[in-house]
Every structure is written in C-alpha cells, then in structure tokens.
Amino acid sequence: MCVAGKWLGRYLADEVAGLLDKSSRPALSPRAVDLSAALVIVELRRKLFLQSRISPYTGVSRSTVSRVLKRAGLSRLSDLAPVDTVQRYERDAPEELLHIDINKLVGSAT
C-alpha cells in the first residue's frame, strides 16, 4: 500500500478528522503500576522505609519503586525532612536594628 492510499483510507473512514495528527501514546498500558500499589509505596516511604526494603514488601521491582517515588517527589530521604523556615527581621526604619561590635581587639591601645 502506498502512502497516498493510507491517507485516502483515513479520509474515507473519518473524513477531515482522519487527516489530523494523532497521539503516538498507547491506548492501554498493561504493565503500568496499579494505583493502590503506588499509594502503598508512597505511604511506606513517608514512614522512612528505604527503596530496597519497599521493593520486597510490595512485590514490585526496585526500578518501579524508584520511578513511583521520583514521580511523587520522594526519591531522596531529604525530600521527607521538613523544610526549615528562615526567620527574617523586618523593621520600619532602615537603622532600627543596628548591630555594633563592642569587643576589644587584642593588642590594641586604649
């Protein structure tokens, strides 16, 4: 079948809509991770389980566990630690909070 025949077949089947670009993404992903398994993986990670321990517990391969955790943003243990807030001082006037060093320098004459 030539290329023109393929496009003619698409036009006859779906008219103008058949000539539009189609997604190359598969309609089904039979080997995709089940949503409940992904939730279990994420919950175990939040309880500080290591990826190597999650894999045998859930029966999912290590690479799949890694992929699920990366998608959830939990691939590193540091991602689970709470973020420290920075304490900032805001004042109305620029010189309201002034720091003066009052230590004497060693060996200086007074």
C-alpha distances in whole Angstrom, upper triangle without the diagonal:
4,7,8,6,7,10,11,10,13,15,15,16,19,19,21,21,18,17,20,20,20,22,21,24,24,25,27,29,31,33,34,38,40,42,45,45,44,47,49,48,49,53,54,53,55,58,58,56,54,50,51,53,51,48,50,52,48,46,44,43,45,42,41,44,44,41,42,46,44,42,46,48,50,49,52,55,57,54,56,60,61,61,65,65,67,70,71,74,74,77,79,80,79,82,83,82,83,83,86,87,91,91,93,92,93,96,96,100,101
4,5,5,7,9,10,11,13,15,16,17,19,19,19,20,17,16,19,19,19,22,21,24,25,26,29,31,32,34,36,39,41,43,46,46,45,48,50,49,50,53,54,53,56,58,58,56,55,51,52,54,52,49,51,53,50,48,45,44,45,42,41,45,44,41,43,46,44,42,46,47,50,49,52,55,56,54,56,59,61,60,64,65,66,69,70,73,73,76,77,79,77,80,81,80,82,82,85,85,89,89,92,90,92,95,95,98,99
4,5,5,7,9,10,11,13,14,16,17,17,17,18,14,13,15,15,16,19,18,22,22,24,27,29,31,33,34,37,39,41,44,44,43,46,48,47,48,51,52,51,53,56,56,54,53,49,50,52,50,47,50,51,48,46,43,42,44,40,39,43,42,39,41,44,42,40,43,45,47,46,49,53,54,51,54,57,58,57,61,61,63,66,67,70,69,72,73,75,74,77,78,77,78,79,82,82,86,86,89,87,89,92,92,95,96
4,5,5,6,9,10,11,12,14,15,15,15,16,13,12,15,16,17,20,20,24,25,26,29,31,33,35,36,40,41,43,46,46,45,48,50,49,50,53,54,54,55,58,58,57,55,52,53,55,53,50,53,54,51,49,46,45,47,43,42,46,45,42,43,46,44,42,45,47,49,49,52,55,56,53,56,59,60,59,63,63,65,68,68,71,71,74,74,76,75,78,79,78,80,80,83,84,88,88,91,89,91,94,94,97,98
4,5,5,6,9,10,10,12,14,14,15,16,13,12,16,17,18,21,21,24,24,25,28,30,32,34,35,39,40,42,45,45,45,47,50,49,50,53,54,54,55,58,58,57,55,52,53,55,52,50,52,53,50,48,45,45,46,43,42,45,45,42,43,46,44,42,45,47,50,49,53,56,57,54,56,60,61,60,64,64,66,69,70,73,72,75,76,78,77,80,81,80,82,82,85,86,90,90,92,91,93,96,96,99,100
4,5,5,6,9,10,11,12,13,14,14,11,10,13,14,14,17,17,20,20,21,24,26,28,31,32,35,37,38,42,42,41,44,46,45,46,49,50,50,52,55,54,53,52,48,49,51,48,46,48,50,46,45,42,41,43,40,38,42,42,38,39,42,41,38,42,44,46,45,49,52,53,50,53,56,57,57,60,61,62,66,66,69,69,72,73,75,74,77,78,77,78,79,82,83,86,87,89,88,90,93,93,96,97
4,5,5,6,9,10,11,10,10,11,8,7,10,12,13,16,17,20,21,21,25,27,30,32,32,36,37,39,42,42,41,44,46,46,46,49,51,50,52,55,55,53,52,49,50,52,49,47,50,51,47,46,43,42,44,41,39,42,42,39,40,43,41,38,41,43,46,45,49,52,53,50,52,55,56,56,59,60,61,64,65,68,67,70,71,73,72,75,76,75,77,77,81,81,85,86,88,87,89,92,92,95,96
4,5,5,6,9,10,9,11,12,9,9,13,15,16,19,20,23,23,24,27,30,32,35,35,39,40,41,44,45,44,46,49,48,49,52,54,53,55,58,58,57,55,52,53,55,52,50,52,53,50,48,46,45,47,44,42,45,45,42,43,46,44,42,44,46,49,49,52,56,56,53,56,59,59,59,62,63,64,68,68,71,70,73,74,76,75,78,79,78,80,81,84,85,89,89,92,91,93,95,95,98,99
4,5,5,6,9,9,11,12,9,10,13,15,15,18,19,22,21,21,24,27,29,32,33,36,37,39,42,42,42,44,47,46,47,50,51,51,53,56,56,55,54,50,51,53,50,48,50,51,47,46,43,43,45,42,40,44,44,40,41,44,43,40,43,45,48,47,51,54,55,52,54,57,58,58,62,62,64,67,68,71,70,73,74,76,75,79,79,78,80,81,84,85,88,89,92,91,93,95,95,99,99
4,6,5,6,7,9,9,5,6,10,11,12,15,16,19,19,19,22,25,27,30,30,34,35,36,39,40,39,41,44,44,44,47,49,48,50,53,53,52,51,47,49,51,48,46,48,49,45,44,41,41,43,40,38,41,41,37,38,41,40,37,40,42,45,45,48,51,52,49,51,54,55,55,58,59,60,64,64,67,66,70,70,72,72,75,75,74,76,77,80,81,85,86,88,87,89,92,92,95,96
4,5,5,4,6,8,5,6,10,13,14,17,19,22,22,22,25,28,31,33,33,37,38,38,42,43,42,44,47,46,46,49,51,51,52,55,56,55,54,50,52,54,51,49,51,52,48,47,44,44,46,43,41,44,44,40,41,44,42,39,42,44,47,47,51,54,54,51,53,56,57,57,60,60,62,65,65,68,67,70,71,73,72,76,76,75,77,78,81,83,86,87,90,89,91,94,94,97,97
4,6,6,9,10,8,10,13,16,16,20,21,24,24,23,26,29,31,34,35,38,39,40,43,44,43,45,48,48,48,51,53,53,54,57,58,56,56,52,54,55,52,50,52,53,49,48,46,46,48,45,43,46,46,42,43,46,45,42,44,47,49,49,53,56,57,54,55,59,59,59,63,63,65,68,68,71,70,73,74,76,75,79,79,78,81,81,85,86,89,90,93,92,94,97,97,100,101
4,6,9,9,7,10,13,15,14,18,19,21,21,19,23,26,28,31,31,35,35,36,39,40,40,42,45,45,45,48,50,50,51,54,54,53,53,49,51,52,49,47,49,50,46,45,42,43,45,42,40,43,43,40,40,43,42,39,41,44,47,47,50,53,54,51,53,56,56,57,60,60,62,65,66,69,68,71,72,74,74,77,77,76,79,80,83,84,88,88,91,90,92,95,95,98,99
4,6,6,5,8,10,13,13,16,18,20,20,19,22,25,28,31,31,34,34,35,38,39,38,40,43,43,43,46,48,48,49,52,53,52,51,48,50,51,48,46,49,49,45,44,42,42,44,41,39,42,42,38,38,41,40,37,39,42,45,45,48,51,52,49,50,54,54,54,57,58,59,62,63,66,65,68,69,71,70,74,74,73,76,76,80,81,85,85,88,88,90,93,93,96,96
4,6,6,7,10,13,14,18,20,22,23,22,25,29,31,34,34,37,37,38,41,42,41,43,46,46,46,49,51,51,52,55,55,55,54,51,53,54,51,49,52,52,48,48,45,45,47,44,42,44,44,41,41,44,42,39,42,44,47,47,51,54,54,51,53,56,56,56,59,59,61,64,64,67,66,69,69,71,71,74,75,74,76,77,81,82,86,86,89,89,91,94,93,96,97
4,5,5,7,11,13,16,19,21,22,22,26,29,31,34,33,37,37,37,41,42,41,42,46,45,45,48,50,49,50,54,54,54,53,50,52,53,50,49,51,52,48,47,45,45,46,43,41,43,43,39,40,42,41,38,40,42,45,46,49,52,52,49,51,54,54,54,57,57,58,61,61,64,63,66,66,68,68,71,71,71,73,74,78,79,83,83,86,86,88,91,90,93,94
4,5,6,9,10,13,16,18,19,18,22,25,28,31,30,33,33,33,37,38,37,39,42,42,41,44,46,46,47,50,51,50,49,46,48,50,46,45,48,48,44,44,41,41,43,40,37,40,40,36,36,39,37,34,37,39,42,42,46,49,49,46,47,50,51,50,54,53,55,58,58,61,60,63,64,66,65,69,69,68,71,72,75,76,80,81,84,83,85,88,88,91,91
4,6,8,9,12,14,17,18,17,21,24,26,29,29,32,33,33,37,38,37,39,42,41,41,44,46,46,47,50,51,50,49,46,47,49,46,44,47,47,43,43,40,40,42,38,36,39,39,35,36,39,37,34,37,39,42,42,45,49,49,46,48,51,51,51,55,55,57,60,60,63,62,65,66,68,67,71,71,70,72,73,77,78,81,82,85,84,86,89,89,92,92
4,7,9,13,15,17,19,19,23,25,28,31,30,34,35,35,39,39,38,40,43,43,42,46,47,47,48,51,51,50,50,46,48,50,47,45,48,49,45,44,41,41,42,39,37,40,40,36,36,39,37,35,37,39,42,42,46,49,49,46,48,51,52,51,54,54,56,59,59,62,61,64,65,67,66,70,70,69,71,72,75,77,80,81,84,83,85,88,87,91,91
4,6,10,13,15,17,17,21,24,27,29,28,31,32,33,36,37,35,37,41,40,39,43,45,44,45,48,48,48,47,44,46,47,44,43,46,46,43,42,39,39,40,37,35,37,37,33,34,36,34,31,34,36,39,39,42,46,46,43,45,48,48,48,51,51,52,55,55,58,58,61,61,63,62,66,66,66,68,68,72,73,77,77,80,79,81,84,84,87,87
4,7,9,12,14,15,19,21,24,26,25,29,30,30,34,34,33,35,38,37,37,40,42,41,42,45,45,44,43,40,42,44,41,40,43,43,40,39,36,36,37,33,32,34,33,30,30,33,31,28,31,33,36,36,39,42,43,40,42,45,45,45,48,48,50,53,53,56,56,59,60,62,61,64,64,63,65,66,69,70,74,75,77,76,78,81,81,84,85
4,6,9,11,12,15,17,21,23,22,25,26,27,31,31,29,32,35,34,34,37,39,38,39,42,43,42,41,37,40,41,38,37,39,40,36,36,33,33,34,30,29,31,31,27,28,31,29,26,29,31,34,34,37,40,41,38,40,43,44,43,47,47,49,52,53,56,55,59,60,62,61,64,64,63,65,66,69,70,74,74,77,76,78,81,81,84,85
4,5,8,9,13,14,18,20,19,22,23,24,27,28,26,28,31,30,30,33,35,34,36,39,39,38,37,34,36,38,34,33,36,36,33,32,29,29,30,27,25,28,27,23,24,27,25,22,25,27,30,30,33,36,37,34,36,39,40,40,43,44,46,49,50,53,53,56,57,59,58,62,62,61,63,63,66,67,71,71,74,73,75,78,78,81,82
4,6,9,12,13,16,17,17,20,22,23,27,27,25,28,31,29,30,33,34,33,35,38,38,37,35,32,34,36,33,31,34,35,31,30,27,27,28,24,23,26,25,22,23,26,24,22,25,27,29,29,32,36,36,34,36,39,40,40,44,44,46,50,51,54,54,57,59,61,60,63,63,62,63,64,67,67,71,71,74,73,75,78,78,81,82
4,6,9,9,13,14,13,17,19,19,23,23,21,24,27,26,26,29,31,30,32,35,35,33,32,29,31,33,30,28,31,31,28,27,24,24,25,22,20,23,22,19,19,23,21,19,22,24,26,26,29,33,34,31,33,36,37,37,41,42,44,47,48,52,52,56,57,59,58,61,61,60,62,62,65,66,69,69,72,71,73,76,76,80,80
4,5,7,10,12,12,15,17,18,22,22,21,24,26,25,26,29,30,30,32,35,35,33,32,29,30,32,29,27,29,30,26,25,23,23,24,21,19,22,23,19,20,23,22,20,23,25,27,27,31,33,35,32,34,37,38,39,43,44,46,50,51,54,55,58,60,62,61,64,64,62,64,64,68,68,72,72,74,74,75,78,79,82,83
4,7,10,12,12,15,16,17,21,21,21,23,26,25,26,29,30,30,32,35,35,34,33,30,32,33,29,28,30,30,27,26,23,24,26,23,21,23,24,21,21,24,24,21,23,26,28,28,32,35,36,33,34,38,39,40,44,45,47,50,52,55,55,59,60,63,62,65,64,63,65,65,69,69,73,73,76,75,77,80,81,84,84
4,6,9,9,12,13,15,18,18,18,21,23,23,24,26,28,28,30,32,33,31,31,27,29,30,26,25,27,27,23,22,20,21,23,21,18,21,22,19,18,22,22,20,22,25,27,26,30,33,35,32,33,36,38,39,43,44,47,50,51,55,55,59,61,63,62,65,65,63,65,65,69,69,72,72,75,75,76,80,80,84,84
4,6,5,9,11,13,16,15,15,18,20,20,21,24,25,25,27,29,30,28,27,24,25,26,23,21,23,24,20,19,16,17,19,17,14,17,18,15,15,19,19,17,19,22,24,23,27,30,32,29,30,34,35,36,40,42,44,48,49,53,54,57,59,62,61,63,63,61,63,63,66,67,70,70,73,72,74,77,77,81,81
4,6,9,10,13,15,15,15,18,19,19,21,24,24,25,27,29,30,28,27,24,24,25,22,20,21,22,18,17,15,16,19,17,14,17,19,17,16,20,21,19,21,24,25,24,28,30,33,30,31,35,36,38,42,43,46,50,52,55,56,60,62,64,63,66,65,63,65,65,68,69,72,72,75,74,75,79,79,83,83
4,7,9,12,14,13,13,17,17,17,19,22,22,22,25,27,27,24,24,20,21,22,19,16,18,19,16,14,11,12,15,13,11,14,16,13,13,17,18,17,19,22,22,21,25,27,30,28,28,32,34,36,39,41,44,48,50,53,54,58,60,63,62,64,63,61,63,63,66,66,69,69,72,71,72,76,76,80,81
4,6,9,12,10,10,14,15,14,16,19,19,20,22,24,25,23,22,19,20,21,18,16,18,18,15,14,11,12,14,13,9,12,14,11,11,14,15,13,15,18,19,19,23,25,27,25,25,29,31,32,36,38,41,44,46,50,51,54,57,59,58,60,60,58,60,60,63,63,66,66,69,68,70,73,74,77,78
4,6,8,7,7,10,11,11,13,15,16,16,19,21,21,19,19,16,17,18,14,13,15,15,11,11,9,11,12,12,8,9,12,10,8,12,14,12,13,17,17,17,20,22,25,22,22,26,28,30,34,36,39,42,44,48,49,53,55,57,57,59,58,56,58,58,61,61,64,64,67,66,68,71,72,75,76
4,6,5,6,9,10,11,13,14,16,17,19,20,22,20,20,18,19,19,15,14,16,15,11,12,10,13,15,15,11,12,15,13,11,14,16,14,14,18,18,19,22,24,26,23,23,27,29,31,34,36,39,42,45,48,49,53,55,58,57,60,59,57,59,59,62,62,65,65,68,68,69,73,73,77,77
4,5,5,6,9,10,11,12,14,15,17,19,20,19,20,18,20,19,16,16,18,16,13,14,13,15,17,16,13,13,15,13,10,13,15,13,12,16,16,18,21,22,24,22,21,25,26,28,32,33,37,40,42,45,46,50,52,55,54,57,56,54,56,56,59,60,63,63,66,66,67,71,71,75,75
4,5,5,6,9,10,11,12,14,15,17,19,17,19,17,19,18,14,15,16,14,11,13,12,15,17,17,14,13,16,15,12,14,17,15,14,17,17,18,21,22,25,22,21,24,26,28,32,34,37,40,42,46,47,51,53,56,55,57,56,54,57,56,60,60,63,63,66,66,67,71,72,75,75
4,5,5,6,9,10,11,12,14,16,17,15,16,14,16,15,11,11,12,11,7,9,8,12,13,14,11,10,13,13,10,12,15,14,13,16,15,16,19,20,23,21,20,23,25,28,31,33,37,40,42,46,47,51,53,56,55,57,56,54,56,56,59,59,62,62,65,65,66,69,70,74,74
4,5,5,6,9,10,11,12,14,16,14,15,13,15,15,11,11,14,13,9,12,10,12,13,13,9,8,11,10,6,8,11,10,9,13,12,13,16,17,20,17,17,21,22,25,28,30,34,37,39,43,44,48,50,53,52,54,53,51,53,53,56,56,59,59,62,62,63,67,67,71,71
4,5,5,6,9,10,11,13,14,14,15,14,17,16,12,13,16,13,11,14,13,15,16,16,13,11,13,13,9,10,13,12,10,13,12,14,17,17,20,17,16,19,21,23,27,29,32,35,37,41,42,46,48,51,51,53,51,49,52,51,55,55,58,58,61,61,62,66,67,70,70
4,5,5,6,9,10,11,13,11,13,12,14,13,9,11,12,10,8,11,11,14,14,16,13,10,13,14,10,11,14,14,12,15,13,15,17,17,20,18,16,19,21,24,27,30,33,36,39,42,44,48,50,53,52,54,53,51,53,52,55,55,58,58,61,61,62,66,67,70,70
4,6,5,6,9,10,11,9,10,9,11,10,7,8,11,9,7,10,9,11,11,12,10,7,10,11,8,8,11,12,10,12,10,11,14,14,17,15,14,18,20,22,26,28,32,35,37,41,43,46,49,52,51,53,52,49,51,50,54,54,56,56,59,59,60,63,64,68,68
4,5,5,6,9,10,10,11,10,13,13,9,12,14,13,11,14,13,14,14,14,12,9,10,11,8,7,10,10,7,10,8,10,12,12,15,12,11,15,17,19,23,25,28,31,34,37,39,43,45,48,47,49,48,46,48,47,50,51,53,53,56,56,58,61,62,65,65
4,5,5,6,9,9,12,12,15,13,10,13,15,12,11,15,15,17,16,17,15,12,14,15,12,10,14,14,11,13,10,13,14,13,16,14,11,15,16,19,23,25,28,31,34,38,39,43,46,48,48,49,48,46,48,47,51,51,53,53,56,56,58,61,62,65,65
4,5,5,7,6,8,9,12,9,7,10,12,9,10,13,13,15,14,16,14,11,13,15,12,10,14,15,13,14,11,12,13,12,15,14,12,15,17,20,23,26,30,32,35,39,41,45,47,50,49,51,49,47,49,48,51,51,53,53,56,56,57,61,62,65,65
4,5,5,5,7,8,11,10,8,11,13,12,12,15,14,15,13,15,14,10,11,13,11,8,11,13,10,11,7,9,10,8,12,10,8,12,14,17,21,23,27,30,33,36,38,42,45,47,46,48,47,44,46,45,48,48,50,50,53,53,54,58,58,62,62
4,5,7,10,11,14,13,11,15,17,15,15,18,17,19,17,18,17,13,14,16,13,10,13,14,11,11,8,11,11,9,11,10,7,10,12,15,18,21,24,27,30,33,36,39,42,45,44,45,44,41,44,43,46,46,48,48,51,51,53,56,57,60,60
4,6,9,11,14,12,11,14,16,13,14,18,18,19,18,20,19,15,16,18,16,13,16,18,14,15,11,13,13,10,13,12,9,11,14,17,20,23,26,29,32,35,38,41,44,47,46,47,46,43,45,44,47,47,49,49,52,52,53,57,58,61,61
4,6,9,12,10,10,14,15,14,15,18,18,18,16,18,18,14,14,17,15,12,15,17,14,14,10,11,10,7,10,11,8,10,13,16,19,22,25,28,31,35,37,41,44,46,45,46,45,42,44,43,45,45,47,47,50,50,51,54,55,59,59
4,7,8,6,6,10,12,10,12,15,14,15,13,15,15,12,12,15,14,12,15,17,15,15,11,11,11,9,13,13,11,13,17,20,22,26,29,32,35,38,41,44,48,50,49,50,49,46,47,46,49,48,51,50,53,53,53,57,58,62,62
4,5,5,6,9,11,11,12,14,14,13,11,13,14,10,10,14,13,11,13,16,15,14,11,10,9,8,12,13,12,14,18,20,23,27,29,32,35,39,41,45,48,50,49,50,49,46,48,46,49,48,51,50,53,52,53,56,57,61,62
4,5,5,6,9,10,11,12,11,10,7,9,10,7,7,10,10,9,11,14,13,13,10,8,9,10,13,13,13,16,20,22,25,28,31,34,37,41,43,47,50,52,50,52,51,48,50,48,51,50,53,52,55,54,55,58,60,63,64
4,6,6,7,9,11,11,10,9,7,10,11,9,9,13,13,12,14,17,17,17,14,12,13,13,16,17,17,19,23,25,28,31,34,37,40,44,46,50,53,55,53,55,54,51,52,51,53,53,55,54,57,56,56,60,61,65,66
4,5,6,6,9,10,11,11,9,13,13,10,12,15,14,13,16,19,18,18,15,14,14,14,17,18,17,19,23,25,28,31,34,37,40,44,46,50,53,55,54,55,54,51,53,51,54,53,56,55,57,57,57,61,62,66,66
4,6,5,6,8,8,9,8,11,10,7,10,13,11,11,14,16,15,16,13,12,14,13,17,17,16,19,22,25,28,31,34,37,40,43,46,49,52,54,53,55,54,51,53,52,54,54,56,56,59,58,59,62,64,67,68
4,5,6,6,5,6,5,9,8,6,9,12,11,12,14,16,16,17,15,13,15,16,20,19,19,22,25,27,31,34,37,40,43,46,48,52,55,57,56,58,57,54,56,54,57,57,59,58,61,61,61,65,66,70,70
4,6,5,7,8,8,12,12,10,13,15,15,15,18,20,20,21,18,17,19,19,23,22,21,24,28,30,33,36,39,43,46,49,51,55,58,60,59,61,60,57,58,57,60,59,62,61,63,63,63,67,68,72,72
4,6,8,10,11,14,13,11,14,16,15,15,18,20,19,20,18,17,19,18,22,22,20,23,26,29,32,35,38,41,44,48,50,54,57,59,58,59,58,56,57,56,59,58,61,60,63,63,63,67,68,72,72
4,5,9,10,13,11,9,13,14,12,13,17,17,17,19,17,17,19,19,23,21,20,24,26,29,32,35,38,41,44,48,50,53,56,59,58,59,58,56,58,57,60,59,62,61,64,64,65,68,69,73,73
4,7,9,12,10,10,13,15,14,15,18,19,19,21,19,18,21,21,25,24,23,27,29,32,35,38,41,44,47,51,53,56,59,62,61,62,61,59,61,59,62,62,65,64,67,66,67,70,72,75,76
4,7,8,6,7,10,11,10,12,15,16,16,18,17,16,18,20,23,22,22,25,28,30,34,36,39,43,45,49,51,55,57,59,58,60,59,57,59,58,61,60,63,62,65,65,65,69,70,74,74
4,5,5,6,9,10,11,12,14,16,17,18,17,15,18,19,22,22,22,25,28,30,34,37,39,43,45,49,51,55,57,59,58,60,59,57,58,57,60,59,62,61,64,63,64,67,69,72,73
4,5,5,6,9,10,11,12,14,15,16,14,12,14,16,19,19,19,22,26,27,31,34,36,40,42,46,48,52,55,57,55,57,56,54,55,54,57,56,59,58,61,60,60,64,65,69,69
4,5,5,6,9,10,10,12,14,15,14,11,14,17,19,19,20,23,26,27,31,34,36,40,42,46,47,51,54,56,54,56,56,53,55,54,56,56,59,58,61,60,61,64,65,69,69
4,5,5,6,9,10,11,12,14,13,12,15,17,20,19,19,23,26,27,31,33,36,39,42,46,47,51,53,56,54,56,56,53,55,54,57,57,60,59,62,61,62,66,67,70,71
4,5,5,6,9,10,11,12,11,9,12,14,17,16,16,20,22,24,28,30,33,37,39,43,45,48,51,53,52,54,53,51,52,52,54,54,57,56,59,59,60,63,64,68,68
4,6,5,6,9,10,10,9,7,10,12,15,14,15,18,21,23,26,29,31,35,37,41,43,46,49,51,50,51,51,48,50,49,52,52,55,54,57,56,57,60,61,65,66
4,6,5,6,9,10,10,8,12,15,17,15,17,20,22,23,27,29,32,35,38,41,43,46,49,51,50,52,51,49,51,50,53,53,56,56,58,58,59,62,63,66,67
4,6,5,6,9,9,8,12,14,17,14,15,19,21,22,26,28,31,34,37,40,42,45,48,50,49,51,51,48,50,50,53,53,56,56,59,58,59,63,63,67,67
4,5,5,6,5,5,9,11,13,10,11,15,17,19,22,25,28,31,33,37,39,42,45,47,46,48,48,45,47,46,49,49,52,52,55,54,56,59,60,63,64
4,5,5,6,5,8,11,13,10,12,16,18,19,22,24,27,30,32,36,38,41,44,46,45,47,46,44,46,45,48,48,51,51,54,53,55,58,59,62,63
4,6,8,8,12,14,15,12,14,18,19,20,23,25,28,31,33,37,38,42,44,46,45,47,47,45,47,46,50,50,53,53,56,55,57,60,61,64,65
4,6,8,11,13,14,10,11,15,16,17,21,23,25,29,31,35,36,39,42,44,43,46,45,43,45,44,48,48,51,51,54,54,56,59,60,63,63
4,6,8,10,11,7,9,12,14,14,18,20,22,26,28,32,33,37,39,42,40,43,42,40,42,41,44,45,48,48,51,50,52,55,56,59,60
4,6,7,8,6,7,10,12,14,17,20,23,26,29,32,34,38,41,43,42,43,43,40,42,41,44,44,47,47,50,50,51,55,55,59,59
4,7,9,7,9,12,15,16,20,22,25,28,31,34,36,40,43,45,43,45,45,42,44,43,45,45,48,48,51,50,51,55,55,59,59
4,5,5,8,10,13,14,17,20,22,26,28,32,34,38,41,43,41,43,42,39,41,40,42,42,45,44,47,47,48,51,52,55,56
4,5,5,7,11,13,15,19,21,24,27,31,33,37,40,42,41,42,41,38,40,38,41,41,43,43,46,45,46,50,51,54,55
4,5,5,9,9,12,15,18,21,24,28,30,34,37,38,37,38,38,35,36,35,38,37,40,39,42,42,43,47,48,51,51
4,6,8,9,12,15,18,21,24,27,30,33,36,38,37,39,38,35,37,36,39,39,42,42,45,44,46,49,50,53,54
4,6,9,12,15,18,21,24,28,30,34,37,39,38,39,38,36,38,37,40,40,42,42,45,45,47,50,51,54,54
4,6,9,12,15,18,21,25,27,31,34,36,35,36,35,32,34,33,36,36,39,38,42,42,43,47,47,51,51
4,6,9,12,15,18,22,24,28,31,33,32,34,32,30,32,31,34,34,37,37,41,41,43,46,47,50,49
4,6,9,12,15,19,21,25,28,30,29,30,29,27,29,28,31,32,35,35,38,39,40,44,44,47,47
4,6,9,12,16,19,22,25,27,26,27,26,24,25,25,28,28,31,31,35,35,37,41,41,44,44
4,6,9,13,15,19,22,24,23,25,23,21,23,23,26,27,30,31,34,35,37,41,40,43,43
4,6,10,12,16,19,21,20,21,20,18,20,19,23,24,27,28,31,32,34,38,37,40,40
4,7,10,13,17,18,18,19,17,15,17,17,21,22,25,26,29,30,33,36,36,38,38
4,6,10,13,15,14,15,14,12,14,15,19,21,24,25,29,30,33,36,35,37,36
4,6,10,12,11,12,11,9,12,13,17,19,22,24,27,29,32,35,34,36,35
4,7,9,9,11,10,9,12,15,18,21,24,26,30,31,34,37,36,38,36
4,6,7,8,6,7,11,14,17,20,23,26,29,30,34,37,35,36,35
4,7,9,7,10,13,16,19,23,25,28,31,33,36,39,37,38,36
4,6,5,8,11,14,17,20,23,26,29,30,34,36,34,35,33
4,6,7,9,12,15,18,21,24,27,28,31,34,31,33,31
4,5,6,9,12,15,17,21,23,25,29,31,28,30,28
4,6,10,12,16,18,21,24,26,30,32,30,31,29
4,7,10,13,16,19,22,23,27,30,28,29,28
4,6,10,12,15,18,20,24,26,24,26,24
4,7,9,12,15,17,20,23,21,23,22
4,6,9,12,14,17,20,18,19,18
4,6,9,10,14,16,15,17,16
4,6,9,12,15,13,15,13
4,6,9,12,11,13,12
4,6,9,8,10,9
4,6,6,9,10
4,6,9,11
4,7,9
4,6
4
